[in-house]
Amino acid sequence: MRVEQQPAFVLHARPYRETSLLVECLTRDLGRIGVVARGVRNERARAQRAQLEPFQRIALDLLLKGELATLRSAEPVGTPMRLAGDAGLAGLYLNELVVRLTGRQDPTPDLFDHYEVTLQRMAAGEPLGWTLRRFERDMLDALGYALQMDVGAVDGEPLDPAATYFYDPESGAMPGRPGDPHGLRGSDLLALASDTSPDQAGLAALRRMMRQVITFHLGGGELKAWRVLR
């Protein structure tokens, strides 16, 4: 099947055979796909290889057959987003998270949109911690793992902003004990639900919670980017 002008971002690339790359791409209409870019590791293909850099929106022409697609052409769309320093590391975290939590050829157009908006926020210098929490929340929702952040898992009653909770990935917000290192305030969960940044203590608690939830959906695995960001 021929695919033309498919909006995409490169997530990861690795050598494939002698002169090619196997590129993992997040596309708007096809989800994550593996693309074989033939011959791009040759010196004379430097310009073509430069189109396959992360954080640059591109339009792909592909020949899709089976699990892998063959690249016919890649064209840049718009201005490349420059992510330097901590923002660059955060961008690599986004890419690893998408690769690890998605299956190939499972269309998730909402995820594509969330990913692009997140890159724009990071390129604009918005606070990284809050930007990443928003993306994690929206990605889980797009993949069918939406968080329950406004009512308790036990009684279904609205969360008490002043109470302490523990977030169970399978059940939701469970009653917690004040001082629990894995606990978080009801106000922190409500802030994430309403897209309102909490204070620094709340951001730290949401970071711990999201890591627990993501670890659960990875089957207990860990992301390499966590060690770098640590």
N, C-alpha and C positions, 0 to 999 in steps of 0.2 A: 504494500500500500504506500502510495506517495503522500507525503505530508508537506505542505508548503506554508512558509511564513508563520511557523508556530512560535508564539512568544515563549521565551525560555530564559533560565539562568543556569549557569554552570555551577554545580555543587562540588565536584571533585573530578580530578583527572589522574590517570596513571598510565605508565607505558603499556603498550599492547603490541606484542610481536616486535619486529625490528624497527619499524618507522612510524608506527601509529600510536594513537591514544585511545583508551577507553574512558569516555567522559560520562559522568552521571549528571543529568540535567533535570531540573524541575520545570515542567512545561505547564502552560495554563490548561490545555484541553486533554492531555494524555497522562498527566501526573508525572511521576519520576520515571525517566527512561534511561537506559544505557545506550550510548551512541558511540559507534566506532568511527573515529576520525582518521582516515587512512592517509599515510604519507606526511602527516603534519610535523613529524619530528625531524624531517630533513631541513637543512639550513635554508634552502630556497623557499620553504613553506613557512618562514617566520611570520609573515603578515597574516596568513591564515590561522596560525597557532595563536596569534595575539587576540583574535576574536573570541577565543575560548577561555578568557580570564574570568575568575569569579567576580561577582557583584556588577557585571555589565549585562544589561538586558539585551538579548539578541533575538533575531528571527531565524529559525532553522528551516531548511529544506531537507527532508529526510526520505529515505527509503526504509520503511518499517516492515520487517519480516521476522516473525517469531519474537524472541525475548529482546533482541538487540536491533537497533536501527543503524543504518549507514548514513553518515553525513554527506550531503551533497553540497550544501553551502551554509554559511553562518554570517549574518549581517548585524552589525551593532545597531541598536535602537536608542536614540537619545544620547545624553551625556553620561559617561561612566561615573559611577559613584565611588568617590575616594574614601576609603576607610583606612585610617592610619592608627598606629598605636593600639590602645585598648579596644577601639572600635573595630580594628582589623581582626583582633583575636575574637571579639564577640561575633563578628561575621563568620569566622570559621566555625565557631560553636553552632550558629544557626545551621550552617551547611551540614555539619556532622549530625545534628539532631534530626534534620529532614531525612538524610540518608538512612539513619538507623531506625526511624519510626514509620517510614512509609514503605509500601511495596511498589514494585515496578508496575507501570501501566495501570495505575489505580487513579482515575481522574479526580482531582480535588481542586477545582478552580478557586475556591475560597482560600485555600492554603497559599496558592500562588499570589493572590492579592495581598494576603497578610504578610507574606515574605517580602514582597516589593515595598510595601508601606514601611516595614521595619527597617529595611536598608535605607530608605529615605530619611527616616527619623535618626538613624545613627549617623548618616552623612551630614545631617543638619546639626549634630552636636547635642541632641537631646540626651538626658541622663540614661546611661546604659543599663543600670540595674532595673529601672522601671520599664524601659523599652523591652528588655528581654523577658520580664515577667508577663507583659502584655502579649508578646508573641507566643510564649509557651501556652498561656491560657487560650489564645485564639487557635493555635495549632491543634491542641487537644480537642477543642470543640469541632474543628473541621474534620478531624479523623474519627469522630464519633465517641470521644472519651471526655465529653464536657464535664467540667467541675461543677459540683453543687455548692454554691458559696453563699446562699442567703437563708437557708433553713437547716436545722439540725437533722442528722441522720436517724436519730433515735425517735424523736417525737414529732418531727416535721414542723416544729414551731420556728418562727423567725429567730435568727441568731441574736444573742445579747452582745452588743458591741464591747461591753466591759468584761465578758466572760472569757475563759480560756478554753481552747478547743484543740483537738488533735485531728488532722485530716487523714482519714483512711481512704486509700485510692479506690477501694471497692464499694465503700458505703457512703463516704462523705464526712461531714464535720461531726466528730464525736466529742462528748464532754471530756475536758482535760483538767489537769491540776495546775494551779498557779505555780510558776517556777519550773515547770517541766521544760527541759531544753528543746524538746521537739514540739512544744505547744505554740500556739499563736492566738492572738486576740480575735474575738469576733469582728472587731472593727477592721482588722487587716483583711479578712476574707470579704467583708462588705465593700471595702475600698476597691479590691480587685474586681469584684462583681460590677461595681458602678464605674469602673475605669477612672478612678481617682487615686492618685499616688498617695500611699500612706507615709508616715514618718520613717526615719532611718531604721528604727527597731522593727517596724512593720515590714519594710523591704527585706531586711535580713531574715525575718521569720518566713516570709513568702518564698524567699530563695531556698531555704531549707525544705519547705513543704514541696515546692516544685521538683526539687531533686529527688525526694522520696517518691513522688508520683511518677516521674519519668523513669526512675529505676524500676519501679513496678512494671511499667509498660515495656521496658526493655528485658523483662524476664530476670531481673536481678543484675543486669550488666551495668557497666559504667562507660561514660563517654571519655575519650582521650582529652577532649577540650576542657573537661573539669579539672584535670591535673594542671593544665597550663594556666587556666584562669585562677586557680587557687593561689 
